[in-house]
Amino acid sequence: MVLSPVIRKLLHKRVVLASASPRRREILSHAGLRFEVVPSRFKEKLDKASFPTPYAYAIETAKQKALEVASRMHQKDLRAPDVVIGADTIVTVGGLILEKPVDKQDAYRMLSRLNGKEHSVFTGVAIVHCCTKDGQLDTEVSEFHEETTVKFSELSEELLWEYIDSGEPMDKAGGYGIQALGGMLVEYVHGDFLNVVGFPLNHFCKKLVELYYPPRRKDVQRVKHDSIPPVDTFENLSDTEQGSSDPAQGNEGGSHRRAEAGGDRGQIPAGSQGADSNGTVGITPQFPAGLLELIDGFKASKALFTACKLKVFDVLKDEAPLKAMDIAGKIDASVCGTERLLDVCVALGLLEKADRGYCNTDLADLHLASDGEYSLHGLAMHSNDHAWNLFTDLELAVREGANVAFGRKAEHPVQSKQTKLQFMRAMHGLTNLTARQVATAFDLSRFTSACDLGGCTGALARALTQQYPRLKVTVVDLPEVIEHVPCFQPEGRQTERISFVPGDFFKDDLPEAELYLLSRILHEWPDDKVHELLSRVSGSCKPGGGILVAETVLEENRAARGSLPASLNLLVRTQGRERSLPEYRRLLEQHGFWDVRLAHAGDRLDVVLGTRASPP
Ligand SMILES: O=c1[nH]cc([C@@H]2O[C@H](COP(=O)(O)OP(=O)(O)OP(=O)(O)O)[C@@H](O)[C@H]2O)c(=O)[nH]1
């Protein structure tokens, strides 16, 4: 949803978020902003003592992060984005500036300093507008900061260490994440909560209003600048894309129609008045850009899939820039069709276009070319060739309440050899992106052996053995999956501590292990099969051993997660479903696993750990 026309002002610009923070990405994308993410390479080590205030330090760091990205992008293709956003969050307590802890001891030092006290969280933000003049990068920087006061409860040493061991503190300023487990440490917050999480959205919108709608004399009394203008006021500020920015054509005094339902993802913004040929006055609703974007969403996905299938991103990874004609030759397609596809990819932020031709964006280089550890090419191809067809049955699946496709089209997602390999590629790319976070969500160093059930290409096993030098992992998967594992072994990095065992975890004996891993497995199955599997795991797991389940755990407010399409995916594809923490807790407890704990492992994945109790 795009609530604010001021965010819409940016929809037609190429916006880049110069940050690796998943929280910033989430806050801004939930606000309806469209942008690319290019993490900054600026080293955060400015001399803190040389700044008059902590926030001056945060602002300068934010600015340097954004400027580094602007100049790198400009150098790469001689064209910088229109807007680059940088941010830096710090915590101050007793005159000290705390950033992200470097290790657990550092996290402990930070959290001990915050224990039982009030502290301030500052986020500095820089909005850099770029343009290219005579091949030179020209920038205009707007900056601001926001302060929020947070008070921690008195916390015991045990609780502090339990929190540190959850792994959550490590990539967070001050060593805590208020949006997750860290929220339990906090007694009160004064100020903007999102500022603590990493991005002061409210102040950002005010800054945009200031930049994009400088007050006209007659507005000065009407627009209150110490708050985000209410929606009506924003509508009056709407630009030519949505209405008229000409003050003479504004809506002042006009009646704003409000809808009961529908409209631009929920609300119909006020439009313009006009008379028809009969002289009847009517109101044209404002253009529902967000809704049209939803309606057209499938076209964007299909464009991405097609470019992947035609290996456009591979071609441009090998050689760039290239003109449409050269690319068409290499992918064996028509020039006019190729040019259209390429331009759509530019609009989608997947490619960049300059005078000398087209290039991949960093995002496409990393994730859409078919090679590379973090390639999602396999996932895109799986979505194109399989998920796409299954989703045509969504209406039927919704009517029936179960996956009608399951019986008709597939017994399991792994079918023909080609399909199998494609599914494995999809899972491999996805798992590589999240494996480290899953491996570090809890401290698993007490385990010396693990068994990854349905561990596919061993991507999670690899992350675990890299993280825990004493750990040996056995990967169990169907024989027809294990057969293809050699295609996925990274050169020279095969570790002797990983072994692959062909087998069916519903039928064959499970290998002995202290820790059993079920990553993205349980959601594939209905409750009766989950019970069957957990009972087998429970039978093999010794008291004190563990079970680690990696899944998207549903929150109470189910609509709040960006991963809900996944739940429809399960509806059309399998008989399984996503579950909430109470549901996982109940399932695990029923099979003798206690002390069930949850940790987040990134945007779309959570980890649940349970410990096998001694039988009564
Ligand atoms: O309660 C919370 N407090 C802070 C955070 C996250 O902490 C980091 C702050 O670090 P920084 O500003 O340096 O940003 P990075 O993550 O290193 O990304 P950049 O590439 O922008 O430097 C930030 O991620 C906050 O979101 C939190 O999550 N909760």
The ligand as an SDF file (V2000), in Angstrom:
LIG
                    3D

 29 30  0  0  0  0  0  0  0  0999 V2000
   16.2480   -2.7290   18.0680 O   0  0  0  0  0  0  0  0  0  0  0  0
   17.0040   -2.7760   17.0710 C   0  0  0  0  0  0  0  0  0  0  0  0
   18.0880   -1.9860   16.9660 N   0  0  0  0  0  0  0  0  0  0  0  0
   18.9060   -2.0290   15.8850 C   0  0  0  0  0  0  0  0  0  0  0  0
   18.6570   -2.9040   14.8520 C   0  0  0  0  0  0  0  0  0  0  0  0
   19.5430   -3.0210   13.6260 C   0  0  0  0  0  0  0  0  0  0  0  0
   20.8610   -2.6410   13.9550 O   0  0  0  0  0  0  0  0  0  0  0  0
   21.5700   -2.3030   12.7560 C   0  0  0  0  0  0  0  0  0  0  0  0
   22.3690   -1.0460   13.0300 C   0  0  0  0  0  0  0  0  0  0  0  0
   23.5440   -1.0650   12.3090 O   0  0  0  0  0  0  0  0  0  0  0  0
   23.8440   -0.0590   11.1100 P   0  0  0  0  0  0  0  0  0  0  0  0
   23.0790    1.1990   11.2500 O   0  0  0  0  0  0  0  0  0  0  0  0
   25.3220    0.0640   11.0090 O   0  0  0  0  0  0  0  0  0  0  0  0
   23.2760   -0.8220    9.8500 O   0  0  0  0  0  0  0  0  0  0  0  0
   23.7240   -2.2050    9.1940 P   0  0  0  0  0  0  0  0  0  0  0  0
   22.8190   -3.3110    9.6220 O   0  0  0  0  0  0  0  0  0  0  0  0
   25.1930   -2.4530    9.3900 O   0  0  0  0  0  0  0  0  0  0  0  0
   23.4400   -1.9650    7.6680 O   0  0  0  0  0  0  0  0  0  0  0  0
   24.1110   -0.8320    6.7160 P   0  0  0  0  0  0  0  0  0  0  0  0
   24.4750   -1.5730    5.4710 O   0  0  0  0  0  0  0  0  0  0  0  0
   23.0430    0.1790    6.5070 O   0  0  0  0  0  0  0  0  0  0  0  0
   25.3300   -0.2550    7.4000 O   0  0  0  0  0  0  0  0  0  0  0  0
   20.5000   -2.0770   11.6850 C   0  0  0  0  0  0  0  0  0  0  0  0
   20.4870   -3.1700   10.7910 O   0  0  0  0  0  0  0  0  0  0  0  0
   19.1960   -2.0780   12.4930 C   0  0  0  0  0  0  0  0  0  0  0  0
   18.1070   -2.5370   11.7300 O   0  0  0  0  0  0  0  0  0  0  0  0
   17.5270   -3.7390   14.9570 C   0  0  0  0  0  0  0  0  0  0  0  0
   17.2330   -4.5690   14.0560 O   0  0  0  0  0  0  0  0  0  0  0  0
   16.7220   -3.6300   16.0630 N   0  0  0  0  0  0  0  0  0  0  0  0
  1  2  2  0
  2  3  1  0
  2 29  1  0
  3  4  1  0
  4  5  2  0
  5  6  1  0
  5 27  1  0
  6  7  1  0
  6 25  1  0
  7  8  1  0
  8  9  1  0
  8 23  1  0
  9 10  1  0
 10 11  1  0
 11 12  2  0
 11 13  1  0
 11 14  1  0
 14 15  1  0
 15 16  2  0
 15 17  1  0
 15 18  1  0
 18 19  1  0
 19 20  2  0
 19 21  1  0
 19 22  1  0
 23 24  1  0
 23 25  1  0
 25 26  1  0
 27 28  2  0
 27 29  1  0
M  END
$$$$
